[in-house]
């Protein structure tokens, strides 16, 4: 049953849901672009760039804070895995032909929704993140970068399906967290610069030479506002990690040791 279930009910509906989510992400992109275009008729472009960049940072901060780490990594992923197991169990528990067909239909729809929600949540975030880049460098750069990202994502998806039992998920999540932290630092530096260009924030120059390539790739510039904002962002990332460790590991461990001491 497992061999039958894998190609027919597992791979196809999840990939179909992911494909629909990709289409929905494209639709969302054009909707967001349209909204920005309407707002741009009465609002200066620098203000729009600063506003959309600030919104993107807020979304990323939600992703990075320790509570969301706890809910997402242990709750969201666990919920998806639990839902997947329930769907598979429903299909495999069917005995007669009609029940098997009904279970297969339920499993297909459930896994399709699972694939859609998993991908679209990420796609919605990306739509917000890339608006500032689109306004600065044009849609061509965004399309080219998105095409490369999509190609690499498809490779990861295939490898995940082929070797899902052997993948080091914990290490992958840690690496993802590090990458998100690096993205946050770059976005904060870029956002401060956009707010300064829009006149939302002053600029206090620091008499330190920072190479142009550092500003280009890492958005680190020689002004107090940008450096302080990136320092706060770095402390936030580090604090979110240790906060999550305390809630998930250290606090339960101390509680267990305390209970053992009382009972012992």
Secondary structure, DSSP 8 states (H G I E B T S, - for coil): -HHHHIIIIIIHHHHHHHHHHHHHHHHHHHHHHHHHHHHHTTS-HHHHHHHHHHHHHHHHHHHHSHHHHHHIIIIIHHHHHHHHHHHHHHHHT--SHHHHHHHHHHHHHHHHHHHHHHHHHHHHHHHHHTHHHHHHH-HHHHHHHHHHHHHHHHHHHHHHHHSTTT--HHHHHHHHHHHHHHHHHHHHHHHHHHHHHTTSS---B-S----HHHHHHH---SBHHHHHHHHHHHHHHHHHHHHHHIIIIIHHHHHHHHHHHHH-
